[in-house]
Amino acid sequence: SKSKNREKLLKINAQTNNLLKNNPSIKTLSYCFVIDLTSESENLSELKVKCISAISSLLQSPSTEHINSDKINISLITYSDSIDIYDLSSDTIHSLSFSYYNESKGDIASFIALNKRTVSILNNRKGLIMPLSSDVETRLVNIISSLQPYSSGNEVEDRPLNCGGSALLYATLLMRQTPLSRILSFVSNPTTIGIGKIVSPSFTHPIRTFKRLSTETIPST
């Protein structure tokens, strides 16, 4: 509900004020929404509604002692088997595609080339982190509303191709130049390709749990 969202935001603002008391030079607060599109359709639909509500709450945020709502910056990243970083000043989407289907040298070379392009995009940062205005809110609402769940077409036999670890890395790189920032990550499935891979896409390779590690011998992936 709106009242609960407002209460949570007030709590965040209080925590923020405590941090800012020792850092009076900081005047802006940045949020990066990172959304996993490998979620099931029903879950993603519910998540989109909550994200839109949260963004609207940020825009209507009551003033804190140090930061007003017009000093809040926002950015958006989505991912599945690729990463999309959104330019919120226009309709541009920077799509970073992966090809990690095996551990070949070709994949490593592809990743190095991708990193160079990504660093260039993130260093530029134009439009990737925008002050939260009504225009930016409208653009965000339109983008989030149009998001569709990823489908590999083979969900019965394989896990979704998911580069969540890389998406979080790029979110961190994007936000590292902001003095005070929060990354809000909405994760649906394990990372199966790229940085932070914890299991292969094939269901024949199980994800190890602490309980199973103590009772079974499971080969690492």
N, C-alpha and C positions, 0 to 999 in steps of 0.2 A: 504494500500500500504506500501511498504518497507520504503518510505520516511516519511510517517506519523508515522509509528512505531518508526522510528529513532528519530523523533522530540519528541514523547512522552517519549522515553527512555532518551533523553537528559534532558528533564524537570525533570524526576525522579532523574537523576544523580545530577542535580543542587540542588534539594531539599535534597538529601542525603548528599551532600557536606556541606550544611548549618548545618545539624545535627552533622556531623562528626567534624566540627571545634571545637565544645565544648567537643568532646569525641575522642581525638587523639589516644587512645588505641584500638579503633575499626577498624579492618582492613578487615572485610568481611561483605558481604550483602547476606541475605538468602531469598529465595522465596519459598512459598509452594502453589502449585496449587491444589485447591479443586474443583472437578468436579462432578456435579449432573448428574447421568445417567438416571434419570426419565424424561429427556427431550425427546421431539418428535424426531424421527429419522433425519428429515431434519435439525432441529435446532442443534442437537448434531453433525452432519456432519460438519456444518458451524463452530461450536465452536472448533472442533478438528483442523481444518485448522488454525484458529486464534491462538490457543494455541501453535501449532507447530511453527507458524511464530514468536510469541512472544519469545519463547525459543531460536530460532535461532538468533533473534535480541539481546537477552541478551548475547549470546556467542560472537557476533560481536560487543558488546558494546564498544564505545570509552572510553579510560581511563578518569577517573575523577581525581581530585587533590589527593584524598585519596584512591580510590579503583580502581583496574584494573579488567578487565573482568575475569581473572583467579582466582579472589578472590570471585566470586559469587557462592553461594551454592544453591542447588535446591532440592525440594522434591515433591512427587505427592501422592494425596489421591483421591479416587473416592468412590462414595456411591450411594445406592438406598435403598433396605431393609437391606443391610449390608454395612460394610465399608472395603475398600481395601487400605492398606498402602503398598507402593511398595519399595522393596529393590533395589535400583538403581545400586548396585554393583554386582548384580546377577540377576537371573530370579525368585527370591522368591517374593511371594505376601503374606502378612499377612492379612488374611480375618477374620474380626470380625463380626460375625453373631448375629442378634437380634431376639427375639421372643416376641414382644410387642402386640400381638393380643388382649390381655385383661389386666386388671390391677390386675392380681392375684399375690399372694405371690410368686408363682413359677417364674413369670417374674422378680420380684424384686431380687430373689435369683440368677437368671440367669444373671441379670445385674451386681450384685456385683461380681460374678465369672468372668464375662467378663472384668470388670474394673481391677481386679487383673492381668489378663493376659495382658491387654493393657498397664498397667503401666510398666510391665516387658519389653514389646516390646519397648515402647517409651524411657524408661530409658537406654536401651542398645544402641538404635539409630544407630547401625552399618549398614551402607548402606542406611539408611532412608533419610539422608541429605548428598548429595554428591557435591563436587566441580564440577562446570559445565564445563566439557571437551567435546571434540568431541565424545568420546566413550559414555559418559553419554547422550549427546544429541541424538545420534543414538538410544540408548536404550529407551529414552523417546519418541522419534518419533514413534518407533515400538509399544510401549505400547499404546500411545494415538491413533494411527491409528487403532489399533485393538479393541478399546472400542466399545461396542454395547449398544443400549438403553435398559433400563430395561422394562420388561413387566410382569405384574401380571396376564395377561389373562382375567382381568375383569375390563378394563378401563371404560366401559360404566356405571357401577354401582358404582365404587369406585375410589377414588384418589389413586395414586401410594403409596406404602409403602415407606416412605422417612425418613431416619434418619439423615437429614442434620444438626440438632443441635448437635448431638453427633459427627459427622464428624468434625465440626468446633471446638468443645471442644478438640478433639484429635489433631487437627492441632495446636491449641494453646499450648497444652502440649508439642507437639513435638518441637515447635519453641521457647519455653520459655527460653531455655538454650543458644540460639543464641543472641549475643549482639544487632544486628540490623536485623529485619526480617519483611517481608510483607506476609500476607496470601491473595491470590487471589482466591476469592470464586465465582464460576459460578453456580448460583442457578436457577432451573427451576420450582420447585414446593414447596409447603409448607411442613414443617416437620409434619409428621403424626404419627411417632413412636419415642420412645426414648426421650432423653433430648431435651427440647425446642419445644416439640409438641404443635402446636397451633390449630390443628383441627383433628378430627378423619378421618380415611380413607373413611368413608361413605359419599356420597354426600348428605345424608339426614341431615347432620350437616353442616350448612353454616359457611363460614369464615366471621367473623364480620368486617365491615369497619367502619371508623369514621362517614361516612355519615349515614350508616344504624343504628349505635348506637344512633345517635341523633334523628332518626325518627321512629325506630322500637324497639320492645322488642324481643331480640333474646337470647335464652338460651345459657349459656356458655357450652363449650365442656369439 
